[in-house]
Amino acid sequence: MRVEMDTRAKITHLLNRLGLGANEQEIDALMPYGADGAARKLINYEHTPDRFPVDPTELVLHDRDANVSLEPHRYALWWILRMAATQRPLEEKMTLFWHNHFAVSGAKVEFGPAMLDYLNILRKHAVGNFSELTYEISRSPAMLHWLDAEISHKTHPNENFGRELMELFTLGIGNYTEKDVKEVSRCFTTWGVRYPYYELGKMPERDKVMKMSDADMPMIAFTECPYLADTGPKTVLGVTRRFDDKSMIQFLCENPITAKRLMKKLWAFMAYENPEDKVVDHLANKFVASKLEMKPVLAEMVSMPEFWSDRAVGTMIKSPVSFTIGAMRQFKVGEHFLGMRAQGATYETPLNAQLVGQLYGAFTLLHNQGLAPLFPPDVSGWRWGSAWVGASAMLERQRIANYLYNGTKQGRISSKWIRPLNEAAKGKDSEWLVDRVCETMTITLPKAQKDALVESMKKKGVDVALKDPKAKTPPALIVQPLIRVLAASPEYQLC
């Protein structure tokens, strides 16, 4: 059944599903466009300038010594900062979707620049062509190392990549044979990896990083040796051709089974789990008709009545990213973080240690909830949905209030939100404060629950503190336990 919603509620739903969680700033900015226009603006994000200014090298360099950190964690921090600050939320949301689909972990890859290259490929093709993305991400050094495809040759093809290409990226289990695996694997015997970073020899690590950044040169790169190619005919799914790497990937991506499997996964990510067959079939037909382009599929998705049904609206359990990054965006943490960056900073300017520490705090929150960016648990990625709300994860979610108040008095993570609140709250009462925080967190409490919360705050002397100009307790400190209570509420776990 379709849910009746006004424009603001529709835009909130769009931001929850096509973005990184809804927040007042984004809702207000999209209201003049209406729901349909807001959807178009979110999907066609290339028309929104990418003003994110932080170069990954700023996370690699240390600000207190001459050391560098090239481990994948540092690049995960850069991605967290980008998600918190981006004005193109669907770009990062779809990057996360593809990260889960083409799962690669820094735990095995270890070399951070390889994970950055992988991440940038996902972002480049986030709403683009599925076959082109599959081809390019398959050739990324991170994927090659992750699935051992860099050590394959025609006399002994490595079957690991060929198997995962069919099982995870395209057809799914049960839709191919072991013979198909062997034949597909023959197409990928020419791929390899070079490490220009290590080819610079014994130069100091910081000098290497700066030299390669100055030259805009990759620290790791895909390479190919045509002499190792198996050019003979291959028979896959009953079709015999002289497949090479690109034509084989195209062949598997175009399979109707791939279309249905991918669309079911996308719908579960964006709308609800276990979609009806008619929903999957409709999107799969759109996917095929659009020649595997994702943008038309997303536009079709938000036009479908099921996307606006009571199964879809306000029913999805927030992933750790939707919860944590969503809260950071609601409380303007990304804006605060960018403000901590040195004025006029370039890739040569390391981010200050306090900011790096606060980004590590966000990474820890995500990790403890079960989703550490760039570190999926295995080749199949994360389990989505109800898996996110175990007891330990729920305890971690309550800690978001502590995280938002991390830092010095002037440098608290949520200071961009706190300072205006301190002024606006003067002379107000508990009910105003509860309403204000609920508006920030985009949740609506049941009346009985809200009344009980207001009454509890009154008993703690909040009304007196707000109305007394000489009160020593600023509203911001009163709000911290309120945020903790709301963050643990059932309403805030859903979007």
DANOR-V153293 format. One record per helix or strand of 3 or more residues. SS is the DSSP state (H for helix, E for strand). FROM is the first residue (numbers start at 1). LEN is the number of residues. Records with the same first field share a line. If there is no record, write none. Layout:
# DANOR-V153293
SS = FROM-LEN + FROM-LEN
This chain:
# DANOR-V153293
H = 7-12 + 24-8 + 34-10 + 45-3 + 57-4 + 72-14 + 89-13 + 106-4 + 112-13 + 130-9 + 141-6 + 149-3 + 159-11 + 178-8 + 196-4 + 205-10 + 226-3 + 245-9 + 256-15 + 277-13 + 294-10 + 305-4 + 320-11 + 333-8 + 353-17 + 386-4 + 391-8 + 400-5 + 415-10 + 430-12 + 447-13 + 462-6 + 475-13 + 490-4
E = 191-4 + 221-4 + 234-3 + 239-3
